[in-house]
Amino acid sequence: MGVRPPPQRDDGGPEIVAFGIAALDEHLERADVTFPMASDELLETLGDPSVPYDAAGSEMRLSDALDATPHSTFETRQECMNALHPVFEERRERANNSLVGQLRSLLPFGSG
């Protein structure tokens, strides 16, 4: 997923904030990950990055996301994304339902 933050300055094209599996996909692209791959190999390859799961920039470690899925190996990139998508979505929904999440949603993106 991704969302455009409100425009602040006109110094180019729109900036896209990637979160969830879109943010994870960016990590996979940079590391040139090839599948099949086990969860522990994926962590070793990527270095357990923090992955934003909402547009506010809230993050979770990839290791935590992998622990929350029953899969220990992924035959394809798509299988990896399909397994992790509900984990990021559940975390995003839980954060949005919290009092802090609701207050955050009322504030504009970023500061200054």
N, CA, C and O atoms as a Tinker XYZ file with bonds, in Angstrom:
   448  protein
     1  N      0.829000   -1.169000    0.000000    73     2
     2  CA     0.000000    0.000000    0.000000    64     1     3
     3  C      0.877000    1.236000    0.000000    63     2     4     5
     4  O      2.034000    1.192000    0.417000    81     3
     5  N      0.329000    2.313000   -0.460000    73     3     6
     6  CA     1.032000    3.579000   -0.438000    64     5     7
     7  C      0.024000    4.702000   -0.464000    63     6     8     9
     8  O     -1.109000    4.533000   -0.914000    81     7
     9  N      0.445000    5.836000    0.016000    73     7    10
    10  CA    -0.443000    6.990000    0.041000    64     9    11
    11  C      0.391000    8.238000   -0.181000    63    10    12    13
    12  O      1.556000    8.294000    0.214000    81    11
    13  N     -0.200000    9.224000   -0.806000    73    11    14
    14  CA     0.491000   10.487000   -1.016000    64    13    15
    15  C      0.254000   11.406000    0.168000    63    14    16    17
    16  O     -0.889000   11.634000    0.564000    81    15
    17  N      1.342000   11.939000    0.740000    73    15    18
    18  CA     1.140000   12.914000    1.811000    64    17    19
    19  C      0.686000   14.240000    1.226000    63    18    20    21
    20  O      0.861000   14.474000    0.031000    81    19
    21  N      0.107000   15.112000    2.039000    73    19    22
    22  CA    -0.314000   16.405000    1.514000    64    21    23
    23  C      0.893000   17.183000    1.001000    63    22    24    25
    24  O      1.975000   17.108000    1.584000    81    23
    25  N      0.712000   17.934000   -0.093000    73    23    26
    26  CA     1.849000   18.677000   -0.638000    64    25    27
    27  C      2.309000   19.761000    0.332000    63    26    28    29
    28  O      1.498000   20.444000    0.958000    81    27
    29  N      3.649000   19.904000    0.444000    73    27    30
    30  CA     4.213000   20.942000    1.299000    64    29    31
    31  C      4.978000   21.953000    0.463000    63    30    32    33
    32  O      4.850000   23.160000    0.664000    81    31
    33  N      5.764000   21.464000   -0.462000    73    31    34
    34  CA     6.512000   22.340000   -1.363000    64    33    35
    35  C      6.425000   21.762000   -2.759000    63    34    36    37
    36  O      6.229000   20.561000   -2.943000    81    35
    37  N      6.572000   22.632000   -3.730000    73    35    38
    38  CA     6.522000   22.175000   -5.121000    64    37    39
    39  C      7.938000   22.044000   -5.666000    63    38    40    41
    40  O      8.370000   22.857000   -6.483000    81    39
    41  N      8.668000   21.008000   -5.209000    73    39    42
    42  CA    10.022000   20.805000   -5.693000    64    41    43
    43  C     10.133000   19.477000   -6.441000    63    42    44    45
    44  O     11.119000   18.755000   -6.294000    81    43
    45  N      9.138000   19.170000   -7.226000    73    43    46
    46  CA     9.180000   17.949000   -8.008000    64    45    47
    47  C      7.841000   17.249000   -7.994000    63    46    48    49
    48  O      6.809000   17.837000   -7.669000    81    47
    49  N      7.880000   15.978000   -8.353000    73    47    50
    50  CA     6.673000   15.171000   -8.407000    64    49    51
    51  C      6.182000   14.809000   -7.028000    63    50    52    53
    52  O      6.828000   15.106000   -6.023000    81    51
    53  N      5.030000   14.163000   -6.989000    73    51    54
    54  CA     4.464000   13.782000   -5.697000    64    53    55
    55  C      5.323000   12.716000   -5.021000    63    54    56    57
    56  O      5.879000   11.836000   -5.678000    81    55
    57  N      5.418000   12.811000   -3.707000    73    55    58
    58  CA     6.159000   11.835000   -2.933000    64    57    59
    59  C      5.187000   10.762000   -2.471000    63    58    60    61
    60  O      4.109000   11.072000   -1.962000    81    59
    61  N      5.561000    9.505000   -2.645000    73    59    62
    62  CA     4.717000    8.386000   -2.246000    64    61    63
    63  C      5.291000    7.781000   -0.965000    63    62    64    65
    64  O      6.490000    7.520000   -0.879000    81    63
    65  N      4.437000    7.563000    0.017000    73    63    66
    66  CA     4.839000    6.921000    1.262000    64    65    67
    67  C      4.392000    5.473000    1.166000    63    66    68    69
    68  O      3.195000    5.187000    1.153000    81    67
    69  N      5.353000    4.559000    1.100000    73    67    70
    70  CA     5.029000    3.139000    0.993000    64    69    71
    71  C      4.928000    2.531000    2.384000    63    70    72    73
    72  O      5.718000    2.849000    3.273000    81    71
    73  N      3.951000    1.655000    2.561000    73    71    74
    74  CA     3.820000    0.931000    3.822000    64    73    75
    75  C      3.262000   -0.450000    3.545000    63    74    76    77
    76  O      2.751000   -0.724000    2.459000    81    75
    77  N      3.368000   -1.323000    4.551000    73    75    78
    78  CA     2.893000   -2.697000    4.389000    64    77    79
    79  C      3.739000   -3.459000    3.388000    63    78    80    81
    80  O      4.962000   -3.327000    3.361000    81    79
    81  N      3.079000   -4.253000    2.571000    73    79    82
    82  CA     3.843000   -5.082000    1.641000    64    81    83
    83  C      4.529000   -4.252000    0.552000    63    82    84    85
    84  O      5.519000   -4.701000   -0.025000    81    83
    85  N      4.022000   -3.052000    0.262000    73    83    86
    86  CA     4.709000   -2.184000   -0.704000    64    85    87
    87  C      6.067000   -1.766000   -0.146000    63    86    88    89
    88  O      7.049000   -1.722000   -0.886000    81    87
    89  N      6.132000   -1.461000    1.138000    73    87    90
    90  CA     7.408000   -1.105000    1.761000    64    89    91
    91  C      8.321000   -2.323000    1.825000    63    90    92    93
    92  O      9.526000   -2.209000    1.597000    81    91
    93  N      7.756000   -3.482000    2.134000    73    91    94
    94  CA     8.548000   -4.709000    2.158000    64    93    95
    95  C      9.101000   -4.997000    0.770000    63    94    96    97
    96  O     10.253000   -5.408000    0.631000    81    95
    97  N      8.290000   -4.783000   -0.248000    73    95    98
    98  CA     8.731000   -5.035000   -1.618000    64    97    99
    99  C      9.948000   -4.177000   -1.975000    63    98   100   101
   100  O     10.831000   -4.627000   -2.705000    81    99
   101  N      9.997000   -2.948000   -1.463000    73    99   102
   102  CA    11.161000   -2.091000   -1.708000    64   101   103
   103  C     12.425000   -2.715000   -1.108000    63   102   104   105
   104  O     13.492000   -2.660000   -1.720000    81   103
   105  N     12.309000   -3.305000    0.079000    73   103   106
   106  CA    13.458000   -3.980000    0.695000    64   105   107
   107  C     13.884000   -5.189000   -0.144000    63   106   108   109
   108  O     15.075000   -5.434000   -0.335000    81   107
   109  N     12.897000   -5.938000   -0.639000    73   107   110
   110  CA    13.207000   -7.109000   -1.460000    64   109   111
   111  C     13.898000   -6.704000   -2.755000    63   110   112   113
   112  O     14.833000   -7.371000   -3.198000    81   111
   113  N     13.443000   -5.618000   -3.359000    73   111   114
   114  CA    14.046000   -5.117000   -4.599000    64   113   115
   115  C     15.497000   -4.707000   -4.380000    63   114   116   117
   116  O     16.381000   -5.086000   -5.148000    81   115
   117  N     15.735000   -3.932000   -3.328000    73   115   118
   118  CA    17.102000   -3.443000   -3.065000    64   117   119
   119  C     18.065000   -4.583000   -2.801000    63   118   120   121
   120  O     19.225000   -4.517000   -3.208000    81   119
   121  N     17.609000   -5.622000   -2.130000    73   119   122
   122  CA    18.477000   -6.747000   -1.782000    64   121   123
   123  C     18.527000   -7.797000   -2.887000    63   122   124   125
   124  O     19.277000   -8.769000   -2.790000    81   123
   125  N     17.730000   -7.603000   -3.939000    73   123   126
   126  CA    17.673000   -8.551000   -5.058000    64   125   127
   127  C     17.434000   -9.978000   -4.555000    63   126   128   129
   128  O     18.170000  -10.903000   -4.897000    81   127
   129  N     16.392000  -10.133000   -3.740000    73   127   130
   130  CA    16.041000  -11.419000   -3.141000    64   129   131
   131  C     15.458000  -12.342000   -4.200000    63   130   132   133
   132  O     14.628000  -11.930000   -5.010000    81   131
   133  N     15.899000  -13.595000   -4.184000    73   131   134
   134  CA    15.338000  -14.605000   -5.082000    64   133   135
   135  C     14.705000  -15.709000   -4.236000    63   134   136   137
   136  O     15.176000  -16.026000   -3.144000    81   135
   137  N     13.653000  -16.273000   -4.756000    73   135   138
   138  CA    12.898000  -17.312000   -4.055000    64   137   139
   139  C     13.065000  -18.624000   -4.791000    63   138   140   141
   140  O     13.363000  -18.621000   -5.986000    81   139
   141  N     12.880000  -19.765000   -4.101000    73   139   142
   142  CA    12.357000  -19.984000   -2.753000    64   141   143
   143  C     13.363000  -19.553000   -1.694000    63   142   144   145
   144  O     14.573000  -19.526000   -1.919000    81   143
   145  N     12.805000  -19.211000   -0.512000    73   143   146
   146  CA    13.635000  -18.757000    0.601000    64   145   147
   147  C     12.922000  -19.031000    1.920000    63   146   148   149
   148  O     11.706000  -18.871000    2.025000    81   147
   149  N     13.685000  -19.442000    2.917000    73   147   150
   150  CA    13.152000  -19.660000    4.265000    64   149   151
   151  C     13.119000  -18.330000    5.013000    63   150   152   153
   152  O     13.849000  -17.399000    4.671000    81   151
   153  N     12.279000  -18.248000    6.021000    73   151   154
   154  CA    12.144000  -17.024000    6.807000    64   153   155
   155  C     13.477000  -16.564000    7.389000    63   154   156   157
   156  O     13.805000  -15.379000    7.338000    81   155
   157  N     14.242000  -17.499000    7.941000    73   155   158
   158  CA    15.523000  -17.115000    8.546000    64   157   159
   159  C     16.512000  -16.620000    7.498000    63   158   160   161
   160  O     17.309000  -15.723000    7.774000    81   159
   161  N     16.468000  -17.195000    6.296000    73   159   162
   162  CA    17.325000  -16.706000    5.208000    64   161   163
   163  C     16.904000  -15.302000    4.777000    63   162   164   165
   164  O     17.744000  -14.456000    4.470000    81   163
   165  N     15.606000  -15.072000    4.760000    73   163   166
   166  CA    15.083000  -13.758000    4.388000    64   165   167
   167  C     15.561000  -12.703000    5.382000    63   166   168   169
   168  O     15.975000  -11.613000    4.987000    81   167
   169  N     15.503000  -13.028000    6.667000    73   167   170
   170  CA    15.983000  -12.106000    7.694000    64   169   171
   171  C     17.480000  -11.863000    7.561000    63   170   172   173
   172  O     17.949000  -10.734000    7.704000    81   171
   173  N     18.216000  -12.916000    7.291000    73   171   174
   174  CA    19.664000  -12.774000    7.127000    64   173   175
   175  C     19.994000  -11.900000    5.919000    63   174   176   177
   176  O     20.905000  -11.075000    5.976000    81   175
   177  N     19.264000  -12.079000    4.844000    73   175   178
   178  CA    19.499000  -11.311000    3.618000    64   177   179
   179  C     19.129000   -9.849000    3.784000    63   178   180   181
   180  O     19.863000   -8.966000    3.341000    81   179
   181  N     17.990000   -9.588000    4.421000    73   179   182
   182  CA    17.501000   -8.215000    4.552000    64   181   183
   183  C     17.998000   -7.507000    5.814000    63   182   184   185
   184  O     17.967000   -6.278000    5.880000    81   183
   185  N     18.454000   -8.259000    6.808000    73   183   186
   186  CA    18.938000   -7.646000    8.037000    64   185   187
   187  C     17.839000   -7.216000    8.992000    63   186   188   189
   188  O     18.054000   -6.292000    9.777000    81   187
   189  N     16.684000   -7.839000    8.960000    73   187   190
   190  CA    15.562000   -7.551000    9.857000    64   189   191
   191  C     15.176000   -6.066000    9.880000    63   190   192   193
   192  O     15.231000   -5.424000   10.929000    81   191
   193  N     14.784000   -5.526000    8.718000    73   191   194
   194  CA    14.430000   -4.100000    8.676000    64   193   195
   195  C     13.119000   -3.812000    9.396000    63   194   196   197
   196  O     12.284000   -4.697000    9.582000    81   195
   197  N     12.959000   -2.558000    9.795000    73   195   198
   198  CA    11.673000   -2.077000   10.289000    64   197   199
   199  C     10.847000   -1.715000    9.070000    63   198   200   201
   200  O     11.313000   -0.998000    8.183000    81   199
   201  N      9.619000   -2.214000    9.028000    73   199   202
   202  CA     8.753000   -1.990000    7.870000    64   201   203
   203  C      7.558000   -1.153000    8.321000    63   202   204   205
   204  O      6.832000   -1.564000    9.226000    81   203
   205  N      7.337000    0.022000    7.702000    73   203   206
   206  CA     6.166000    0.807000    8.067000    64   205   207
   207  C      4.891000    0.056000    7.700000    63   206   208   209
   208  O      4.800000   -0.536000    6.624000    81   207
   209  N      3.906000    0.081000    8.597000    73   207   210
   210  CA     2.653000   -0.620000    8.311000    64   209   211
   211  C      1.474000    0.332000    8.157000    63   210   212   213
   212  O      0.350000   -0.107000    7.916000    81   211
   213  N      1.723000    1.645000    8.296000    73   211   214
   214  CA     0.657000    2.609000    8.038000    64   213   215
   215  C      1.260000    3.905000    7.502000    63   214   216   217
   216  O      2.477000    4.092000    7.521000    81   215
   217  N      0.399000    4.792000    7.026000    73   215   218
   218  CA     0.852000    6.036000    6.404000    64   217   219
   219  C      1.467000    6.992000    7.415000    63   218   220   221
   220  O      2.165000    7.928000    7.025000    81   219
   221  N      1.225000    6.780000    8.701000    73   219   222
   222  CA     1.796000    7.632000    9.746000    64   221   223
   223  C      3.249000    7.270000   10.032000    63   222   224   225
   224  O      3.937000    7.984000   10.761000    81   223
   225  N      3.714000    6.166000    9.461000    73   223   226
   226  CA     5.103000    5.765000    9.659000    64   225   227
   227  C      5.333000    4.805000   10.810000    63   226   228   229
   228  O      6.482000    4.533000   11.159000    81   227
   229  N      4.270000    4.283000   11.409000    73   227   230
   230  CA     4.424000    3.268000   12.451000    64   229   231
   231  C      5.084000    2.048000   11.825000    63   230   232   233
   232  O      4.767000    1.669000   10.697000    81   231
   233  N      6.002000    1.437000   12.565000    73   231   234
   234  CA     6.789000    0.344000   12.001000    64   233   235
   235  C      6.751000   -0.900000   12.862000    63   234   236   237
   236  O      6.450000   -0.849000   14.054000    81   235
   237  N      7.064000   -2.024000   12.224000    73   235   238
   238  CA     7.287000   -3.271000   12.933000    64   237   239
   239  C      8.475000   -3.971000   12.292000    63   238   240   241
   240  O      8.714000   -3.820000   11.094000    81   239
   241  N      9.214000   -4.728000   13.074000    73   239   242
   242  CA    10.367000   -5.464000   12.559000    64   241   243
   243  C      9.858000   -6.592000   11.662000    63   242   244   245
   244  O      8.805000   -7.178000   11.913000    81   243
   245  N     10.616000   -6.879000   10.627000    73   243   246
   246  CA    10.257000   -7.981000    9.737000    64   245   247
   247  C     10.208000   -9.287000   10.516000    63   246   248   249
   248  O      9.351000  -10.130000   10.251000    81   247
   249  N     11.115000   -9.468000   11.471000    73   247   250
   250  CA    11.115000  -10.702000   12.266000    64   249   251
   251  C      9.795000  -10.881000   13.011000    63   250   252   253
   252  O      9.297000  -12.001000   13.125000    81   251
   253  N      9.221000   -9.783000   13.523000    73   251   254
   254  CA     7.930000   -9.862000   14.212000    64   253   255
   255  C      6.817000  -10.244000   13.239000    63   254   256   257
   256  O      5.933000  -11.030000   13.581000    81   255
   257  N      6.861000   -9.691000   12.031000    73   255   258
   258  CA     5.855000  -10.025000   11.026000    64   257   259
   259  C      5.973000  -11.494000   10.623000    63   258   260   261
   260  O      4.963000  -12.182000   10.471000    81   259
   261  N      7.200000  -11.968000   10.451000    73   259   262
   262  CA     7.400000  -13.373000   10.082000    64   261   263
   263  C      6.961000  -14.310000   11.204000    63   262   264   265
   264  O      6.435000  -15.391000   10.942000    81   263
   265  N      7.176000  -13.898000   12.444000    73   263   266
   266  CA     6.737000  -14.713000   13.590000    64   265   267
   267  C      5.215000  -14.825000   13.647000    63   266   268   269
   268  O      4.684000  -15.803000   14.174000    81   267
   269  N      4.517000  -13.834000   13.108000    73   267   270
   270  CA     3.056000  -13.809000   13.165000    64   269   271
   271  C      2.404000  -14.588000   12.025000    63   270   272   273
   272  O      1.178000  -14.685000   11.973000    81   271
   273  N      3.191000  -15.138000   11.123000    73   271   274
   274  CA     2.634000  -15.940000   10.032000    64   273   275
   275  C      3.039000  -17.399000   10.231000    63   274   276   277
   276  O      4.133000  -17.668000   10.726000    81   275
   277  N      2.181000  -18.343000    9.855000    73   275   278
   278  CA     2.520000  -19.756000   10.030000    64   277   279
   279  C      3.539000  -20.276000    9.022000    63   278   280   281
   280  O      3.999000  -21.412000    9.137000    81   279
   281  N      3.894000  -19.462000    8.043000    73   279   282
   282  CA     4.825000  -19.899000    6.998000    64   281   283
   283  C      6.273000  -19.789000    7.465000    63   282   284   285
   284  O      6.659000  -18.806000    8.098000    81   283
   285  N      7.066000  -20.806000    7.147000    73   283   286
   286  CA     8.493000  -20.749000    7.464000    64   285   287
   287  C      9.333000  -20.703000    6.196000    63   286   288   289
   288  O     10.523000  -20.394000    6.238000    81   287
   289  N      8.698000  -21.016000    5.061000    73   287   290
   290  CA     9.376000  -20.899000    3.767000    64   289   291
   291  C      8.403000  -20.291000    2.765000    63   290   292   293
   292  O      7.183000  -20.399000    2.892000    81   291
   293  N      8.989000  -19.656000    1.775000    73   291   294
   294  CA     8.200000  -19.021000    0.722000    64   293   295
   295  C      8.753000  -19.484000   -0.620000    63   294   296   297
   296  O      9.930000  -19.286000   -0.923000    81   295
   297  N      7.889000  -20.101000   -1.414000    73   295   298
   298  CA     8.317000  -20.595000   -2.725000    64   297   299
   299  C      8.496000  -19.464000   -3.728000    63   298   300   301
   300  O      9.369000  -19.523000   -4.594000    81   299
   301  N      7.661000  -18.430000   -3.604000    73   299   302
   302  CA     7.710000  -17.311000   -4.550000    64   301   303
   303  C      7.610000  -15.983000   -3.791000    63   302   304   305
   304  O      7.212000  -15.940000   -2.627000    81   303
   305  N      7.974000  -14.926000   -4.469000    73   303   306
   306  CA     7.834000  -13.579000   -3.908000    64   305   307
   307  C      6.365000  -13.303000   -3.576000    63   306   308   309
   308  O      6.054000  -12.744000   -2.525000    81   307
   309  N      5.466000  -13.699000   -4.485000    73   307   310
   310  CA     4.036000  -13.477000   -4.277000    64   309   311
   311  C      3.525000  -14.224000   -3.052000    63   310   312   313
   312  O      2.698000  -13.698000   -2.306000    81   311
   313  N      4.010000  -15.444000   -2.837000    73   311   314
   314  CA     3.613000  -16.210000   -1.654000    64   313   315
   315  C      4.064000  -15.492000   -0.380000    63   314   316   317
   316  O      3.329000  -15.459000    0.608000    81   315
   317  N      5.248000  -14.927000   -0.402000    73   315   318
   318  CA     5.763000  -14.158000    0.737000    64   317   319
   319  C      4.869000  -12.952000    1.006000    63   318   320   321
   320  O      4.479000  -12.702000    2.147000    81   319
   321  N      4.547000  -12.208000   -0.048000    73   319   322
   322  CA     3.700000  -11.029000    0.105000    64   321   323
   323  C      2.301000  -11.410000    0.593000    63   322   324   325
   324  O      1.743000  -10.740000    1.463000    81   323
   325  N      1.739000  -12.471000    0.043000    73   323   326
   326  CA     0.404000  -12.911000    0.451000    64   325   327
   327  C      0.373000  -13.341000    1.917000    63   326   328   329
   328  O     -0.615000  -13.110000    2.614000    81   327
   329  N      1.453000  -13.966000    2.383000    73   327   330
   330  CA     1.506000  -14.415000    3.778000    64   329   331
   331  C      1.655000  -13.241000    4.742000    63   330   332   333
   332  O      1.079000  -13.263000    5.830000    81   331
   333  N      2.418000  -12.218000    4.359000    73   331   334
   334  CA     2.691000  -11.104000    5.257000    64   333   335
   335  C      1.650000   -9.990000    5.192000    63   334   336   337
   336  O      1.524000   -9.205000    6.132000    81   335
   337  N      0.911000   -9.916000    4.102000    73   335   338
   338  CA    -0.092000   -8.854000    3.959000    64   337   339
   339  C     -1.079000   -8.814000    5.133000    63   338   340   341
   340  O     -1.294000   -7.737000    5.690000    81   339
   341  N     -1.688000   -9.937000    5.532000    73   339   342
   342  CA    -2.641000   -9.861000    6.648000    64   341   343
   343  C     -1.985000   -9.453000    7.971000    63   342   344   345
   344  O     -2.647000   -8.872000    8.830000    81   343
   345  N     -0.721000   -9.745000    8.141000    73   343   346
   346  CA    -0.017000   -9.369000    9.365000    64   345   347
   347  C      0.097000   -7.843000    9.446000    63   346   348   349
   348  O     -0.205000   -7.246000   10.480000    81   347
   349  N      0.535000   -7.219000    8.350000    73   347   350
   350  CA     0.648000   -5.759000    8.319000    64   349   351
   351  C     -0.734000   -5.097000    8.431000    63   350   352   353
   352  O     -0.884000   -4.087000    9.118000    81   351
   353  N     -1.725000   -5.660000    7.764000    73   351   354
   354  CA    -3.083000   -5.096000    7.818000    64   353   355
   355  C     -3.652000   -5.157000    9.226000    63   354   356   357
   356  O     -4.259000   -4.194000    9.695000    81   355
   357  N     -3.460000   -6.288000    9.904000    73   355   358
   358  CA    -3.975000   -6.437000   11.265000    64   357   359
   359  C     -3.317000   -5.418000   12.184000    63   358   360   361
   360  O     -3.988000   -4.813000   13.020000    81   359
   361  N     -2.013000   -5.223000   12.037000    73   359   362
   362  CA    -1.300000   -4.247000   12.874000    64   361   363
   363  C     -1.781000   -2.832000   12.578000    63   362   364   365
   364  O     -1.957000   -2.023000   13.490000    81   363
   365  N     -1.995000   -2.537000   11.288000    73   363   366
   366  CA    -2.471000   -1.202000   10.889000    64   365   367
   367  C     -3.854000   -0.941000   11.477000    63   366   368   369
   368  O     -4.105000    0.131000   12.028000    81   367
   369  N     -4.747000   -1.916000   11.362000    73   367   370
   370  CA    -6.101000   -1.758000   11.890000    64   369   371
   371  C     -6.095000   -1.608000   13.403000    63   370   372   373
   372  O     -6.843000   -0.799000   13.952000    81   371
   373  N     -5.258000   -2.381000   14.075000    73   371   374
   374  CA    -5.164000   -2.293000   15.529000    64   373   375
   375  C     -4.657000   -0.912000   15.942000    63   374   376   377
   376  O     -5.166000   -0.331000   16.900000    81   375
   377  N     -3.665000   -0.383000   15.232000    73   375   378
   378  CA    -3.118000    0.939000   15.546000    64   377   379
   379  C     -4.153000    2.030000   15.283000    63   378   380   381
   380  O     -4.253000    2.985000   16.054000    81   379
   381  N     -4.921000    1.898000   14.209000    73   379   382
   382  CA    -5.935000    2.902000   13.882000    64   381   383
   383  C     -7.087000    2.901000   14.880000    63   382   384   385
   384  O     -7.739000    3.927000   15.074000    81   383
   385  N     -7.342000    1.766000   15.511000    73   383   386
   386  CA    -8.425000    1.675000   16.479000    64   385   387
   387  C     -8.013000    2.133000   17.867000    63   386   388   389
   388  O     -8.869000    2.329000   18.730000    81   387
   389  N     -6.729000    2.305000   18.096000    73   387   390
   390  CA    -6.268000    2.761000   19.409000    64   389   391
   391  C     -6.508000    4.256000   19.548000    63   390   392   393
   392  O     -6.672000    4.960000   18.551000    81   391
   393  N     -6.529000    4.727000   20.751000    73   391   394
   394  CA    -6.722000    6.156000   21.008000    64   393   395
   395  C     -5.602000    6.974000   20.360000    63   394   396   397
   396  O     -5.864000    8.003000   19.738000    81   395
   397  N     -4.367000    6.521000   20.505000    73   395   398
   398  CA    -3.235000    7.233000   19.901000    64   397   399
   399  C     -3.381000    7.237000   18.385000    63   398   400   401
   400  O     -3.133000    8.257000   17.742000    81   399
   401  N     -3.780000    6.109000   17.809000    73   399   402
   402  CA    -3.983000    6.040000   16.365000    64   401   403
   403  C     -5.055000    7.004000   15.893000    63   402   404   405
   404  O     -4.909000    7.637000   14.848000    81   403
   405  N     -6.123000    7.117000   16.652000    73   403   406
   406  CA    -7.187000    8.042000   16.276000    64   405   407
   407  C     -6.717000    9.488000   16.376000    63   406   408   409
   408  O     -7.056000   10.306000   15.521000    81   407
   409  N     -5.940000    9.813000   17.408000    73   407   410
   410  CA    -5.395000   11.161000   17.527000    64   409   411
   411  C     -4.419000   11.468000   16.401000    63   410   412   413
   412  O     -4.423000   12.569000   15.851000    81   411
   413  N     -3.573000   10.483000   16.056000    73   411   414
   414  CA    -2.624000   10.661000   14.958000    64   413   415
   415  C     -3.325000   10.955000   13.646000    63   414   416   417
   416  O     -2.854000   11.773000   12.857000    81   415
   417  N     -4.440000   10.298000   13.408000    73   415   418
   418  CA    -5.151000   10.480000   12.147000    64   417   419
   419  C     -5.692000   11.896000   11.999000    63   418   420   421
   420  O     -5.976000   12.333000   10.883000    81   419
   421  N     -5.838000   12.620000   13.109000    73   419   422
   422  CA    -6.332000   13.991000   13.059000    64   421   423
   423  C     -5.231000   14.991000   12.743000    63   422   424   425
   424  O     -5.522000   16.122000   12.355000    81   423
   425  N     -3.973000   14.598000   12.902000    73   423   426
   426  CA    -2.853000   15.497000   12.674000    64   425   427
   427  C     -2.348000   15.418000   11.244000    63   426   428   429
   428  O     -2.418000   14.353000   10.630000    81   427
   429  N     -1.842000   16.516000   10.699000    73   427   430
   430  CA    -1.269000   16.464000    9.354000    64   429   431
   431  C      0.023000   15.658000    9.353000    63   430   432   433
   432  O      0.664000   15.499000   10.392000    81   431
   433  N      0.402000   15.150000    8.184000    73   431   434
   434  CA     1.631000   14.374000    8.044000    64   433   435
   435  C      2.843000   15.236000    8.332000    63   434   436   437
   436  O      2.920000   16.390000    7.911000    81   435
   437  N      3.782000   14.659000    9.051000    73   435   438
   438  CA     5.085000   15.300000    9.265000    64   437   439
   439  C      4.971000   16.656000    9.940000    63   438   440   441
   440  O      3.883000   17.200000   10.130000    81   439
   441  N      6.086000   17.154000   10.279000    73   439   442
   442  CA     6.128000   18.499000   10.841000    64   441   443
   443  C      7.247000   19.267000   10.193000    63   442   444   445
   444  O      8.419000   18.911000   10.315000    81   443
   445  N      6.888000   20.294000    9.523000    73   443   446
   446  CA     7.781000   21.234000    8.989000    64   445   447
   447  C      8.639000   20.967000    7.946000    63   446   448
   448  O      9.396000   21.844000    7.530000    81   447
